[in-house]
Amino acid sequence: MSAIQAADEIFDPFVLVHQSVSGRLEQVESELEATEQKARDLEASLEDARERAEESRVVEKHLLNNIRQFAPAEVQSTYGNILETQLGVERAQFNYDALVARRGDLKDEVQFLPE
């Protein structure tokens, strides 16, 4: 290939567009793969948080049924832990939902980028 042909190819708009789209496609596919792995990890973490929240609801019911047996400091501490657990679940759910939305956006982008 001559230098002129190489220069023509470098400045060919179709080649530049193809290179740009190919590069973006690789980038999006890589980000999609990472996002899917994070979603799987977050899903497992979310399930653990839900189990802890369920356990905290059991503790809360026990506390309410036997409130006179506990000191005010114990009640306050227990409710603090329950609230922290519930907030942890909500945070994990929010992060998971955001990640799933991002994954959907990336899948759409991959679908519409020509190969």
C-alpha positions as a Markdown table, in Angstrom:
| # | Residue | x | y | z |
|---|---|---|---|---|
| 1 | Met | 0.0 | 0.0 | 0.0 |
| 2 | Ser | 1.4 | 3.3 | -1.0 |
| 3 | Ala | 1.7 | 6.3 | 1.3 |
| 4 | Ile | -1.1 | 8.1 | -0.6 |
| 5 | Gln | -3.4 | 5.1 | -0.3 |
| 6 | Ala | -2.7 | 4.9 | 3.5 |
| 7 | Ala | -3.3 | 8.7 | 3.8 |
| 8 | Asp | -6.6 | 8.4 | 1.9 |
| 9 | Glu | -7.7 | 5.5 | 4.1 |
| 10 | Ile | -6.8 | 7.5 | 7.3 |
| 11 | Phe | -8.9 | 10.4 | 6.1 |
| 12 | Asp | -11.8 | 8.4 | 4.6 |
| 13 | Pro | -14.9 | 9.4 | 6.6 |
| 14 | Phe | -16.4 | 6.0 | 6.3 |
| 15 | Val | -13.2 | 4.4 | 7.8 |
| 16 | Leu | -13.2 | 7.1 | 10.6 |
| 17 | Val | -16.8 | 6.5 | 11.4 |
| 18 | His | -16.4 | 2.7 | 11.4 |
| 19 | Gln | -13.4 | 3.0 | 13.7 |
| 20 | Ser | -15.2 | 5.4 | 16.0 |
| 21 | Val | -18.3 | 3.2 | 16.2 |
| 22 | Ser | -16.2 | 0.0 | 16.6 |
| 23 | Gly | -14.3 | 1.6 | 19.4 |
| 24 | Arg | -17.5 | 2.8 | 21.1 |
| 25 | Leu | -19.1 | -0.6 | 20.7 |
| 26 | Glu | -16.1 | -2.3 | 22.4 |
| 27 | Gln | -16.2 | 0.3 | 25.2 |
| 28 | Val | -20.0 | -0.2 | 25.7 |
| 29 | Glu | -19.7 | -4.0 | 25.6 |
| 30 | Ser | -16.9 | -3.9 | 28.2 |
| 31 | Glu | -19.0 | -1.5 | 30.4 |
| 32 | Leu | -22.0 | -3.8 | 30.0 |
| 33 | Glu | -20.1 | -6.8 | 31.1 |
| 34 | Ala | -18.8 | -5.0 | 34.2 |
| 35 | Thr | -22.3 | -3.7 | 34.9 |
| 36 | Glu | -23.8 | -7.2 | 34.7 |
| 37 | Gln | -21.2 | -8.5 | 37.1 |
| 38 | Lys | -21.9 | -5.6 | 39.5 |
| 39 | Ala | -25.6 | -6.3 | 39.2 |
| 40 | Arg | -25.1 | -10.0 | 40.1 |
| 41 | Asp | -23.0 | -9.0 | 43.1 |
| 42 | Leu | -25.5 | -6.4 | 44.2 |
| 43 | Glu | -28.3 | -8.8 | 43.8 |
| 44 | Ala | -26.6 | -11.2 | 46.3 |
| 45 | Ser | -25.9 | -8.3 | 48.6 |
| 46 | Leu | -29.5 | -7.1 | 48.4 |
| 47 | Glu | -30.7 | -10.6 | 49.3 |
| 48 | Asp | -28.5 | -10.7 | 52.4 |
| 49 | Ala | -29.7 | -7.2 | 53.4 |
| 50 | Arg | -33.4 | -8.4 | 53.0 |
| 51 | Glu | -32.7 | -11.4 | 55.2 |
| 52 | Arg | -31.2 | -9.1 | 57.9 |
| 53 | Ala | -34.2 | -6.8 | 57.6 |
| 54 | Glu | -36.5 | -9.7 | 58.1 |
| 55 | Glu | -34.5 | -10.7 | 61.2 |
| 56 | Ser | -34.7 | -7.1 | 62.5 |
| 57 | Arg | -38.5 | -7.2 | 62.0 |
| 58 | Val | -38.7 | -10.3 | 64.2 |
| 59 | Val | -36.6 | -8.6 | 66.8 |
| 60 | Glu | -38.8 | -5.5 | 66.6 |
| 61 | Lys | -42.0 | -7.7 | 67.2 |
| 62 | His | -40.3 | -9.3 | 70.1 |
| 63 | Leu | -39.3 | -6.0 | 71.5 |
| 64 | Leu | -42.8 | -4.6 | 71.1 |
| 65 | Asn | -44.4 | -7.6 | 72.7 |
| 66 | Asn | -42.1 | -7.4 | 75.7 |
| 67 | Ile | -41.4 | -3.7 | 75.9 |
| 68 | Arg | -41.6 | -3.6 | 79.7 |
| 69 | Gln | -38.8 | -6.1 | 80.0 |
| 70 | Phe | -36.2 | -3.8 | 78.3 |
| 71 | Ala | -34.5 | -0.7 | 79.5 |
| 72 | Pro | -35.1 | 2.5 | 77.5 |
| 73 | Ala | -31.5 | 2.5 | 76.3 |
| 74 | Glu | -31.9 | -1.1 | 75.0 |
| 75 | Val | -35.1 | -0.1 | 73.1 |
| 76 | Gln | -33.4 | 2.9 | 71.6 |
| 77 | Ser | -30.3 | 0.9 | 70.6 |
| 78 | Thr | -32.4 | -1.8 | 69.1 |
| 79 | Tyr | -34.5 | 0.6 | 67.1 |
| 80 | Gly | -31.4 | 2.3 | 65.9 |
| 81 | Asn | -30.1 | -1.0 | 64.6 |
| 82 | Ile | -33.5 | -1.8 | 63.0 |
| 83 | Leu | -33.5 | 1.6 | 61.3 |
| 84 | Glu | -30.0 | 1.2 | 60.1 |
| 85 | Thr | -30.8 | -2.2 | 58.6 |
| 86 | Gln | -33.9 | -0.9 | 56.8 |
| 87 | Leu | -32.0 | 2.0 | 55.4 |
| 88 | Gly | -29.3 | -0.4 | 54.2 |
| 89 | Val | -31.9 | -2.4 | 52.3 |
| 90 | Glu | -33.3 | 0.8 | 50.8 |
| 91 | Arg | -29.8 | 1.9 | 49.7 |
| 92 | Ala | -29.0 | -1.4 | 48.2 |
| 93 | Gln | -32.3 | -1.5 | 46.4 |
| 94 | Phe | -31.8 | 2.0 | 45.0 |
| 95 | Asn | -28.3 | 1.1 | 43.9 |
| 96 | Tyr | -29.5 | -2.1 | 42.3 |
| 97 | Asp | -32.3 | -0.3 | 40.5 |
| 98 | Ala | -29.9 | 2.3 | 39.2 |
| 99 | Leu | -27.5 | -0.4 | 38.0 |
| 100 | Val | -30.3 | -2.3 | 36.3 |
| 101 | Ala | -31.4 | 0.9 | 34.5 |
| 102 | Arg | -27.8 | 1.5 | 33.4 |
| 103 | Arg | -27.5 | -2.1 | 32.1 |
| 104 | Gly | -30.7 | -1.6 | 30.1 |
| 105 | Asp | -29.3 | 1.6 | 28.6 |
| 106 | Leu | -26.1 | -0.1 | 27.7 |
| 107 | Lys | -28.0 | -3.0 | 26.1 |
| 108 | Asp | -30.0 | -0.6 | 24.0 |
| 109 | Glu | -26.8 | 1.2 | 23.0 |
| 110 | Val | -25.1 | -2.1 | 21.9 |
| 111 | Gln | -28.2 | -3.1 | 20.0 |
| 112 | Phe | -28.3 | 0.2 | 18.0 |
| 113 | Leu | -24.6 | 0.5 | 17.3 |
| 114 | Pro | -23.9 | -1.0 | 13.9 |
| 115 | Glu | -21.1 | -3.6 | 13.8 |
